[in-house]
Amino acid sequence: MNLNKAMIIGNLTRDPEVRNTTTGQIVASFSVATNLVWTDQSGQQQKKVEFHNIIAWRRLAEICSKYLHKGSKVYLEGRLQTTDWTGQDGVKRYKTEIVAENMIMLDNKGGSGNFEGANGGQNYQGGQNSAREEVIEIPEESIDDEEIKVENIPF
């Protein structure tokens, strides 16, 4: 059995960039920052920021480009994909991305990330049969910009 699954909650570092492939497929790319917070041996709180490259396809790409913007807080679920190429200098390079399959907007209600008839925490699933799923609401008091605790995630 194999499993390739990535789940992150973070903030967009830039607006989604949308392109069309030569076959007419819509693809959106953007970056999400996540924070790791821990206390070191001396009792000092430490932080480390990790940046994740995200790729969304088809209907999910359209939704991301329309409703997400720099600073939006999102939950993303997908798979890891690594591509490699040889640069002009002859050095082999690698890039790892998360191919998004599911996205939940976590911006506060009434924020610019919401749209007609929507509540905060809208859930969208990618793929050819992009169907809206049940909304999973994360209570605002459990969303902490400093640290996300496993016991506060409702799934």
Secondary structure, 3 states (H helix, E strand, C coil): CCCCCEEEEEEECCCCEEEECCCCCEEEEEEEEEEEEEECCCCCEEEEEEEEEEEEEHHHHHHHHHHCCCCCEEEEEEEEEEEEEECCCCCEEEEEEEEEEEEEECCCCCCCCCCCCCCCCCEEECCCCCCECCCCCCCHHHCCCCCCCHHHCCC
